[in-house]
Amino acid sequence: MSVSIVIPTLNEAQEIEKTLRCLSVLHPLPIEIIVVDGGSKDETVSLVENFREMPLSIEIIADCGKGRSVQMNAGAKIATGEILCFLHGDTLIPNDAIKIMEETLADSSISTGGFISLMVGSHRTLWGTAFHNYIKSYYAPLLFRPHLFFKGLRVLFGDQVIFCRRRDFWKYGGFDPTLPIMEDADLCIKLAQCGKTVQVNRIVQSSDRRVVEWGAFKANLIYLYIGILWGLGVRATYLKQFYKDIP
């Protein structure tokens, strides 16, 4: 199965070249890479345009409108791969990630997959935050959607690099463009209607800049607070105030 990688960006000049360099050594390669920018004020778009190490071309959708859901839907609309992979601009994936996605979705009982996310800085790995990121994929659906948990739902988040079949993604309407946060969890719940969601036993690495900005205790407290309120049905527009964009 062919894989399209969609990368939503907003002021990712600090990390985007590192992410693209990681993608340039994937084996096998994706069929395409689509970068969808939400109106960056830094050099993100020019860095992508001038990137020369990629063995395949990069499609850029510039200034499509702010909001990760809107950006990822815009990229998915022009994607041609049978599998859609949604990758944050500050996340590094293993060089056999395409093969992992293909093998995971070769199982027709699985609708959606994601990886185990580590938050990594220049001098440390945040193991406590990584552990919380890992277990929340299990406890969130168990606590708030138990009927779906026992049918195979695992709630995956954007830094886990969510992937799914393109036909399933559009069958259930893609990401909800009205959601400014928790759009990834919402997608997992929708896709659970056509199969299990799984967290594969492989690692991806994301920037720890949000945890550095907030501090580890505060960051995990906010993650937990947002998750609980979301599970209780609090509107995402309200929850967004606790999850500000970090440059």
Short mmCIF file of the C-alpha atoms (twelve columns), coordinates in Angstrom:
data_MODEL
# 
_entry.id   MODEL 
# 
loop_
_atom_site.group_PDB 
_atom_site.id 
_atom_site.type_symbol 
_atom_site.label_atom_id 
_atom_site.label_alt_id 
_atom_site.label_comp_id 
_atom_site.label_asym_id 
_atom_site.label_seq_id 
_atom_site.Cartn_x 
_atom_site.Cartn_y 
_atom_site.Cartn_z 
_atom_site.pdbx_PDB_model_num 
ATOM 1   C CA . MET A 1   0.000   0.000  0.000  1 
ATOM 2   C CA . SER A 2   1.258   3.472  -0.855 1 
ATOM 3   C CA . VAL A 3   1.658   6.064  1.909  1 
ATOM 4   C CA . SER A 4   1.123   9.831  1.782  1 
ATOM 5   C CA . ILE A 5   2.649   11.848 4.626  1 
ATOM 6   C CA . VAL A 6   0.787   15.034 5.568  1 
ATOM 7   C CA . ILE A 7   2.630   17.566 7.744  1 
ATOM 8   C CA . PRO A 8   0.683   20.514 9.227  1 
ATOM 9   C CA . THR A 9   3.034   23.364 10.136 1 
ATOM 10  C CA . LEU A 10  2.873   26.661 11.983 1 
ATOM 11  C CA . ASN A 11  6.137   28.445 12.796 1 
ATOM 12  C CA . GLU A 12  8.200   25.240 12.640 1 
ATOM 13  C CA . ALA A 13  11.444  26.785 11.338 1 
ATOM 14  C CA . GLN A 14  13.361  25.440 14.323 1 
ATOM 15  C CA . GLU A 15  12.449  21.780 13.674 1 
ATOM 16  C CA . ILE A 16  11.138  21.290 10.119 1 
ATOM 17  C CA . GLU A 17  14.490  20.675 8.405  1 
ATOM 18  C CA . LYS A 18  15.359  17.978 10.933 1 
ATOM 19  C CA . THR A 19  12.003  16.297 10.270 1 
ATOM 20  C CA . LEU A 20  12.441  16.470 6.490  1 
ATOM 21  C CA . ARG A 21  15.973  15.113 6.754  1 
ATOM 22  C CA . CYS A 22  14.584  12.170 8.713  1 
ATOM 23  C CA . LEU A 23  11.998  11.535 5.986  1 
ATOM 24  C CA . SER A 24  14.661  11.654 3.272  1 
ATOM 25  C CA . VAL A 25  16.199  8.381  4.527  1 
ATOM 26  C CA . LEU A 26  12.998  6.384  4.924  1 
ATOM 27  C CA . HIS A 27  13.119  2.971  3.307  1 
ATOM 28  C CA . PRO A 28  10.856  2.483  1.552  1 
ATOM 29  C CA . LEU A 29  9.878   6.068  0.779  1 
ATOM 30  C CA . PRO A 30  6.339   7.448  0.951  1 
ATOM 31  C CA . ILE A 31  4.629   8.132  -2.357 1 
ATOM 32  C CA . GLU A 32  4.457   11.849 -1.475 1 
ATOM 33  C CA . ILE A 33  5.014   14.399 1.267  1 
ATOM 34  C CA . ILE A 34  2.509   17.225 1.633  1 
ATOM 35  C CA . VAL A 35  3.360   20.173 3.892  1 
ATOM 36  C CA . VAL A 36  0.328   22.291 4.789  1 
ATOM 37  C CA . ASP A 37  1.219   25.604 6.398  1 
ATOM 38  C CA . GLY A 38  -1.185  27.486 8.628  1 
ATOM 39  C CA . GLY A 39  0.261   30.962 8.048  1 
ATOM 40  C CA . SER A 40  3.744   30.786 9.557  1 
ATOM 41  C CA . LYS A 41  5.424   34.082 10.392 1 
ATOM 42  C CA . ASP A 42  8.903   32.558 10.416 1 
ATOM 43  C CA . GLU A 43  10.927  30.832 7.666  1 
ATOM 44  C CA . THR A 44  9.031   27.518 7.711  1 
ATOM 45  C CA . VAL A 45  7.723   27.698 4.131  1 
ATOM 46  C CA . SER A 46  10.984  28.908 2.600  1 
ATOM 47  C CA . LEU A 47  12.946  26.203 4.427  1 
ATOM 48  C CA . VAL A 48  10.623  23.542 2.990  1 
ATOM 49  C CA . GLU A 49  10.784  25.077 -0.492 1 
ATOM 50  C CA . ASN A 50  14.584  25.161 -0.417 1 
ATOM 51  C CA . PHE A 51  15.096  21.710 1.060  1 
ATOM 52  C CA . ARG A 52  17.266  19.768 -1.383 1 
ATOM 53  C CA . GLU A 53  17.970  16.469 0.362  1 
ATOM 54  C CA . MET A 54  14.608  14.834 -0.351 1 
ATOM 55  C CA . PRO A 55  14.677  12.076 -3.007 1 
ATOM 56  C CA . LEU A 56  11.092  12.939 -3.924 1 
ATOM 57  C CA . SER A 57  9.306   16.248 -4.341 1 
ATOM 58  C CA . ILE A 58  7.440   17.964 -1.547 1 
ATOM 59  C CA . GLU A 59  4.040   19.520 -2.217 1 
ATOM 60  C CA . ILE A 60  3.410   22.710 -0.265 1 
ATOM 61  C CA . ILE A 61  0.018   24.215 0.533  1 
ATOM 62  C CA . ALA A 62  0.806   27.657 1.913  1 
ATOM 63  C CA . ASP A 63  -1.415  29.648 4.263  1 
ATOM 64  C CA . CYS A 64  -4.456  27.378 3.962  1 
ATOM 65  C CA . GLY A 65  -5.921  28.698 7.187  1 
ATOM 66  C CA . LYS A 66  -4.963  28.191 10.797 1 
ATOM 67  C CA . GLY A 67  -6.050  25.074 12.639 1 
ATOM 68  C CA . ARG A 68  -4.517  21.612 12.541 1 
ATOM 69  C CA . SER A 69  -7.792  19.928 11.535 1 
ATOM 70  C CA . VAL A 70  -8.237  22.291 8.580  1 
ATOM 71  C CA . GLN A 71  -4.619  21.875 7.524  1 
ATOM 72  C CA . MET A 72  -4.593  18.074 7.721  1 
ATOM 73  C CA . ASN A 73  -7.881  17.813 5.825  1 
ATOM 74  C CA . ALA A 74  -6.464  20.091 3.115  1 
ATOM 75  C CA . GLY A 75  -3.441  17.827 2.745  1 
ATOM 76  C CA . ALA A 76  -5.570  14.687 2.764  1 
ATOM 77  C CA . LYS A 77  -7.743  16.081 -0.040 1 
ATOM 78  C CA . ILE A 78  -4.858  16.115 -2.512 1 
ATOM 79  C CA . ALA A 79  -3.133  12.980 -1.190 1 
ATOM 80  C CA . THR A 80  -3.078  9.978  -3.517 1 
ATOM 81  C CA . GLY A 81  -1.701  7.273  -1.212 1 
ATOM 82  C CA . GLU A 82  -3.857  4.437  0.061  1 
ATOM 83  C CA . ILE A 83  -2.599  5.226  3.576  1 
ATOM 84  C CA . LEU A 84  -2.611  8.691  5.128  1 
ATOM 85  C CA . CYS A 85  0.040   9.449  7.761  1 
ATOM 86  C CA . PHE A 86  -0.280  12.648 9.801  1 
ATOM 87  C CA . LEU A 87  3.096   13.821 11.063 1 
ATOM 88  C CA . HIS A 88  3.853   16.831 13.248 1 
ATOM 89  C CA . GLY A 89  6.611   19.117 12.007 1 
ATOM 90  C CA . ASP A 90  8.771   18.457 15.075 1 
ATOM 91  C CA . THR A 91  8.561   14.653 15.102 1 
ATOM 92  C CA . LEU A 92  11.090  12.066 13.905 1 
ATOM 93  C CA . ILE A 93  10.001  8.598  12.775 1 
ATOM 94  C CA . PRO A 94  11.990  5.345  12.320 1 
ATOM 95  C CA . ASN A 95  13.456  4.708  8.880  1 
ATOM 96  C CA . ASP A 96  11.198  1.676  8.363  1 
ATOM 97  C CA . ALA A 97  8.035   3.576  9.362  1 
ATOM 98  C CA . ILE A 98  6.392   3.136  5.950  1 
ATOM 99  C CA . LYS A 99  6.800   -0.643 6.158  1 
ATOM 100 C CA . ILE A 100 5.365   -0.603 9.694  1 
ATOM 101 C CA . MET A 101 2.284   1.291  8.513  1 
ATOM 102 C CA . GLU A 102 1.773   -1.034 5.552  1 
ATOM 103 C CA . GLU A 103 2.135   -4.181 7.659  1 
ATOM 104 C CA . THR A 104 -0.157  -2.840 10.396 1 
ATOM 105 C CA . LEU A 105 -2.975  -1.943 8.006  1 
ATOM 106 C CA . ALA A 106 -2.565  -5.162 6.039  1 
ATOM 107 C CA . ASP A 107 -4.683  -6.543 8.883  1 
ATOM 108 C CA . SER A 108 -8.238  -5.714 7.842  1 
ATOM 109 C CA . SER A 109 -9.422  -5.740 11.463 1 
ATOM 110 C CA . ILE A 110 -7.279  -2.642 12.183 1 
ATOM 111 C CA . SER A 111 -8.483  0.785  11.050 1 
ATOM 112 C CA . THR A 112 -5.946  3.105  12.663 1 
ATOM 113 C CA . GLY A 113 -2.434  3.013  14.053 1 
ATOM 114 C CA . GLY A 114 0.031   5.179  15.914 1 
ATOM 115 C CA . PHE A 115 3.440   4.897  17.555 1 
ATOM 116 C CA . ILE A 116 4.802   5.230  21.085 1 
ATOM 117 C CA . SER A 117 5.813   8.868  21.532 1 
ATOM 118 C CA . LEU A 118 8.936   10.022 23.357 1 
ATOM 119 C CA . MET A 119 9.504   13.717 24.070 1 
ATOM 120 C CA . VAL A 120 13.201  14.357 23.585 1 
ATOM 121 C CA . GLY A 121 15.277  17.501 24.121 1 
ATOM 122 C CA . SER A 122 18.899  18.307 23.376 1 
ATOM 123 C CA . HIS A 123 20.110  16.803 26.671 1 
ATOM 124 C CA . ARG A 124 17.357  14.552 27.993 1 
ATOM 125 C CA . THR A 125 14.454  12.208 27.362 1 
ATOM 126 C CA . LEU A 126 11.286  12.879 29.357 1 
ATOM 127 C CA . TRP A 127 10.562  9.326  30.486 1 
ATOM 128 C CA . GLY A 128 7.772   10.269 32.899 1 
ATOM 129 C CA . THR A 129 5.902   12.224 30.242 1 
ATOM 130 C CA . ALA A 130 6.537   9.423  27.750 1 
ATOM 131 C CA . PHE A 131 5.029   6.893  30.156 1 
ATOM 132 C CA . HIS A 132 1.940   9.066  30.627 1 
ATOM 133 C CA . ASN A 133 1.624   9.507  26.857 1 
ATOM 134 C CA . TYR A 134 1.757   5.726  26.506 1 
ATOM 135 C CA . ILE A 135 -0.843  4.796  29.114 1 
ATOM 136 C CA . LYS A 136 -3.335  7.541  28.243 1 
ATOM 137 C CA . SER A 137 -3.997  5.776  24.942 1 
ATOM 138 C CA . TYR A 138 -5.449  2.999  27.101 1 
ATOM 139 C CA . TYR A 139 -6.946  4.661  30.171 1 
ATOM 140 C CA . ALA A 140 -8.753  7.436  28.246 1 
ATOM 141 C CA . PRO A 141 -11.001 5.072  26.256 1 
ATOM 142 C CA . LEU A 142 -11.311 2.642  29.180 1 
ATOM 143 C CA . LEU A 143 -12.628 5.403  31.449 1 
ATOM 144 C CA . PHE A 144 -14.725 7.401  29.006 1 
ATOM 145 C CA . ARG A 145 -15.624 5.025  26.139 1 
ATOM 146 C CA . PRO A 146 -15.529 1.571  27.790 1 
ATOM 147 C CA . HIS A 147 -17.956 0.053  25.284 1 
ATOM 148 C CA . LEU A 148 -15.517 0.976  22.500 1 
ATOM 149 C CA . PHE A 149 -12.397 0.113  24.494 1 
ATOM 150 C CA . PHE A 150 -13.433 -3.539 24.662 1 
ATOM 151 C CA . LYS A 151 -14.027 -3.456 20.902 1 
ATOM 152 C CA . GLY A 152 -10.453 -2.301 20.332 1 
ATOM 153 C CA . LEU A 153 -10.449 1.504  20.669 1 
ATOM 154 C CA . ARG A 154 -7.182  3.094  21.749 1 
ATOM 155 C CA . VAL A 155 -7.130  6.898  21.770 1 
ATOM 156 C CA . LEU A 156 -4.129  8.134  19.799 1 
ATOM 157 C CA . PHE A 157 -2.786  11.691 19.740 1 
ATOM 158 C CA . GLY A 158 -1.000  13.724 17.105 1 
ATOM 159 C CA . ASP A 159 2.521   13.258 18.444 1 
ATOM 160 C CA . GLN A 160 2.023   9.504  18.035 1 
ATOM 161 C CA . VAL A 161 1.929   9.900  14.221 1 
ATOM 162 C CA . ILE A 162 -1.569  8.650  13.404 1 
ATOM 163 C CA . PHE A 163 -2.054  6.665  10.193 1 
ATOM 164 C CA . CYS A 164 -5.145  5.158  8.572  1 
ATOM 165 C CA . ARG A 165 -6.569  4.129  5.210  1 
ATOM 166 C CA . ARG A 166 -7.552  7.071  3.037  1 
ATOM 167 C CA . ARG A 167 -10.932 5.548  2.188  1 
ATOM 168 C CA . ASP A 168 -11.805 5.133  5.882  1 
ATOM 169 C CA . PHE A 169 -10.625 8.647  6.694  1 
ATOM 170 C CA . TRP A 170 -13.054 10.198 4.219  1 
ATOM 171 C CA . LYS A 171 -15.836 7.693  4.909  1 
ATOM 172 C CA . TYR A 172 -16.143 9.270  8.356  1 
ATOM 173 C CA . GLY A 173 -15.513 12.851 7.283  1 
ATOM 174 C CA . GLY A 174 -11.842 13.255 8.185  1 
ATOM 175 C CA . PHE A 175 -10.866 15.574 11.017 1 
ATOM 176 C CA . ASP A 176 -13.646 17.723 12.409 1 
ATOM 177 C CA . PRO A 177 -12.662 21.252 11.235 1 
ATOM 178 C CA . THR A 178 -14.573 22.827 14.135 1 
ATOM 179 C CA . LEU A 179 -12.291 21.231 16.742 1 
ATOM 180 C CA . PRO A 180 -9.266  23.344 17.768 1 
ATOM 181 C CA . ILE A 181 -8.005  20.525 20.022 1 
ATOM 182 C CA . MET A 182 -8.614  16.773 20.548 1 
ATOM 183 C CA . GLU A 183 -9.325  16.351 16.831 1 
ATOM 184 C CA . ASP A 184 -7.054  13.305 16.842 1 
ATOM 185 C CA . ALA A 185 -9.010  11.555 19.608 1 
ATOM 186 C CA . ASP A 186 -12.253 12.403 17.810 1 
ATOM 187 C CA . LEU A 187 -10.913 10.797 14.609 1 
ATOM 188 C CA . CYS A 188 -9.937  7.616  16.478 1 
ATOM 189 C CA . ILE A 189 -13.454 7.290  17.876 1 
ATOM 190 C CA . LYS A 190 -14.966 7.698  14.415 1 
ATOM 191 C CA . LEU A 191 -12.577 5.212  12.814 1 
ATOM 192 C CA . ALA A 192 -13.252 2.692  15.581 1 
ATOM 193 C CA . GLN A 193 -16.493 2.022  13.729 1 
ATOM 194 C CA . CYS A 194 -14.563 0.153  11.051 1 
ATOM 195 C CA . GLY A 195 -11.812 -1.531 13.075 1 
ATOM 196 C CA . LYS A 196 -9.401  -1.513 15.985 1 
ATOM 197 C CA . THR A 197 -7.012  1.343  16.725 1 
ATOM 198 C CA . VAL A 198 -3.555  0.182  17.803 1 
ATOM 199 C CA . GLN A 199 -0.400  1.635  19.313 1 
ATOM 200 C CA . VAL A 200 2.430   -0.206 17.557 1 
ATOM 201 C CA . ASN A 201 5.500   -1.181 19.544 1 
ATOM 202 C CA . ARG A 202 7.883   1.317  17.948 1 
ATOM 203 C CA . ILE A 203 9.154   4.738  18.983 1 
ATOM 204 C CA . VAL A 204 8.825   8.203  17.453 1 
ATOM 205 C CA . GLN A 205 10.551  11.266 18.913 1 
ATOM 206 C CA . SER A 206 8.950   14.689 19.369 1 
ATOM 207 C CA . SER A 207 10.387  17.981 20.577 1 
ATOM 208 C CA . ASP A 208 10.059  18.619 24.302 1 
ATOM 209 C CA . ARG A 209 9.589   22.387 23.818 1 
ATOM 210 C CA . ARG A 210 6.066   22.441 25.280 1 
ATOM 211 C CA . VAL A 211 7.196   20.626 28.418 1 
ATOM 212 C CA . VAL A 212 10.235  22.925 28.666 1 
ATOM 213 C CA . GLU A 213 7.935   25.945 28.409 1 
ATOM 214 C CA . TRP A 214 5.483   24.701 31.039 1 
ATOM 215 C CA . GLY A 215 7.611   22.406 33.181 1 
ATOM 216 C CA . ALA A 216 7.044   18.644 33.349 1 
ATOM 217 C CA . PHE A 217 4.635   18.692 36.291 1 
ATOM 218 C CA . LYS A 218 2.462   21.457 34.854 1 
ATOM 219 C CA . ALA A 219 2.503   19.918 31.364 1 
ATOM 220 C CA . ASN A 220 1.305   16.508 32.559 1 
ATOM 221 C CA . LEU A 221 -1.279  18.146 34.804 1 
ATOM 222 C CA . ILE A 222 -2.650  20.085 31.809 1 
ATOM 223 C CA . TYR A 223 -2.678  16.950 29.651 1 
ATOM 224 C CA . LEU A 224 -4.595  15.104 32.366 1 
ATOM 225 C CA . TYR A 225 -7.000  18.007 32.993 1 
ATOM 226 C CA . ILE A 226 -7.820  18.428 29.314 1 
ATOM 227 C CA . GLY A 227 -8.271  14.672 28.896 1 
ATOM 228 C CA . ILE A 228 -10.683 14.407 31.816 1 
ATOM 229 C CA . LEU A 229 -12.757 17.394 30.701 1 
ATOM 230 C CA . TRP A 230 -12.841 16.068 27.140 1 
ATOM 231 C CA . GLY A 231 -13.978 12.676 28.410 1 
ATOM 232 C CA . LEU A 232 -16.768 14.369 30.348 1 
ATOM 233 C CA . GLY A 233 -17.962 16.115 27.203 1 
ATOM 234 C CA . VAL A 234 -16.584 19.641 27.693 1 
ATOM 235 C CA . ARG A 235 -16.391 21.531 24.393 1 
ATOM 236 C CA . ALA A 236 -13.035 21.618 22.632 1 
ATOM 237 C CA . THR A 237 -13.354 25.368 22.091 1 
ATOM 238 C CA . TYR A 238 -13.237 25.765 25.881 1 
ATOM 239 C CA . LEU A 239 -10.354 23.326 26.303 1 
ATOM 240 C CA . LYS A 240 -8.198  25.143 23.758 1 
ATOM 241 C CA . GLN A 241 -7.527  27.994 26.210 1 
ATOM 242 C CA . PHE A 242 -5.401  25.601 28.285 1 
ATOM 243 C CA . TYR A 243 -3.308  24.449 25.305 1 
ATOM 244 C CA . LYS A 244 -1.726  27.515 23.744 1 
ATOM 245 C CA . ASP A 245 0.534   27.309 20.705 1 
ATOM 246 C CA . ILE A 246 4.221   27.121 21.608 1 
ATOM 247 C CA . PRO A 247 6.722   28.624 19.106 1 
# 
